[in-house]
Structures are given as structure tokens and as C-alpha cells.
Amino acid sequence: MGDSLTKLNQLILIDLSHNYLTGWISGSVISSMKNMQIYLSFSNNFLTGNIPNEFGKMEMAQDIDISNNNLSGGIPVTIPNCKNLQSLDFSGNQLSGGVSDEIFTTLGVLSYINSSRNQFDGKIP
């Protein structure tokens, strides 16, 4: 995902789902979208790599959907910084490791989370 998207720093909604996008999610692109208020979807593509920690800078985002890609690694420890997050979907990837209980204790308005079809292990928080 190219850095040309960094110029779109006033976006409130972006839906790039159901395409044939490849590569990784750029941390600088996510940082530039810190004012995103409503919805971000990169679902149903062919994205690879880790979920960037910069997702935690999207404090105003209400809905993040990065499901059905080939993302790996763990859930970024910065996700609890998304204080307005109501819906989080990272299902259908190759994510692994444990799920932090901080996600559930810090995100008070979170009403939907889907982490199915990954490779998480450990205790349920």
C-alpha cells in the first residue's frame, strides 16, 4: 500500500475492501489517517506483513476492518489507544500470539470484535 495515501489526511471514511491489493499496510499511511472518524476497511484483499502499531494513532476511528487478508504477527499493543472504537474485525488472517486483556478493559465502547480464523493461543482474557 503506497505512501501516496498519506496526502489524504482529512479522510473520515475509506473502504478499499474486496480488491486485489497486495503488499503490506504502511505505518506512515495509517499515521496520516489519525483523523479518521468513522470507518477504515482493507478487508478481503491480499495484504501481508504485520499490523502496524500506528493503528493506535487512530483514536477517533469507530470501525476498523482488516479481515480476510494474509496479515501475520500479533495484535498491536497500541490498539487500546483507539478509544472510540466500536467494531474491530481482524478475522481470517494468520495472526498469532495471545490476546491482551487490555483490549477489553480499555475499549469501553467496543461492541463488536471478530478474531476468528487466526492462530491465537493462550487464555481468553
NORMOJO-V40967 format. One record per residue. N is the residue number from 0. PSI is psi in whole degrees, -180 to 180 (NA if undefined). OMEGA is omega as a letter, one per 30 degrees, with the letter a starting at -180 (999 if undefined). D_CENTER is the distance of its C-alpha to the mean C-alpha in whole Angstrom. Layout:
# NORMOJO-V40967
N_PSI_OMEGA_D_CENTER / N_PSI_OMEGA_D_CENTER
This chain:
# NORMOJO-V40967
0_117_a_14 / 1_156_a_17 / 2_-4_l_17 / 3_-23_l_19 / 4_-14_a_16 / 5_-19_a_17 / 6_-10_a_20 / 7_56_a_18 / 8_2_l_17 / 9_7_a_19 / 10_143_l_16 / 11_-13_l_15 / 12_135_l_14 / 13_130_l_13 / 14_105_l_13 / 15_27_a_13 / 16_161_l_13 / 17_50_l_16 / 18_-161_l_17 / 19_38_a_18 / 20_138_l_16 / 21_173_l_16 / 22_-160_a_15 / 23_165_l_12 / 24_118_a_10 / 25_130_l_12 / 26_-36_a_11 / 27_-33_l_14 / 28_-46_l_12 / 29_-42_l_9 / 30_-39_a_12 / 31_-17_a_14 / 32_23_a_12 / 33_-19_l_13 / 34_-1_l_15 / 35_124_a_12 / 36_-27_a_14 / 37_-71_a_13 / 38_133_l_11 / 39_124_l_8 / 40_122_l_8 / 41_25_a_9 / 42_158_l_10 / 43_55_l_13 / 44_-156_a_14 / 45_39_a_15 / 46_144_a_12 / 47_177_l_13 / 48_-174_a_12 / 49_158_l_10 / 50_122_a_7 / 51_143_l_8 / 52_-21_a_9 / 53_-14_l_9 / 54_-30_l_6 / 55_-15_l_9 / 56_-8_a_11 / 57_63_a_10 / 58_-25_a_12 / 59_-12_a_13 / 60_139_l_10 / 61_-26_a_11 / 62_120_l_9 / 63_123_l_5 / 64_108_l_6 / 65_32_a_5 / 66_161_l_8 / 67_56_l_12 / 68_-156_l_11 / 69_39_a_13 / 70_146_a_10 / 71_-179_a_12 / 72_-160_a_12 / 73_-180_l_11 / 74_129_a_8 / 75_138_l_9 / 76_-12_a_12 / 77_-11_a_10 / 78_-39_l_8 / 79_-12_l_11 / 80_-14_l_12 / 81_74_a_10 / 82_-24_a_14 / 83_7_a_13 / 84_122_l_10 / 85_-28_a_12 / 86_131_a_10 / 87_120_a_7 / 88_112_l_7 / 89_33_l_7 / 90_161_l_10 / 91_36_l_13 / 92_-159_l_12 / 93_37_a_14 / 94_149_a_12 / 95_177_a_15 / 96_-168_a_16 / 97_167_l_16 / 98_120_a_14 / 99_138_l_15 / 100_-16_l_17 / 101_-30_l_16 / 102_-40_a_13 / 103_-28_a_15 / 104_-25_a_18 / 105_-32_a_16 / 106_79_a_14 / 107_-26_a_17 / 108_1_l_16 / 109_120_a_14 / 110_-11_a_15 / 111_129_l_13 / 112_132_l_11 / 113_114_l_11 / 114_20_a_11 / 115_163_l_14 / 116_49_l_15 / 117_-161_a_14 / 118_39_l_17 / 119_154_l_16 / 120_176_l_19 / 121_-165_a_21 / 122_150_l_22 / 123_126_a_20 / 124_NA_999_19
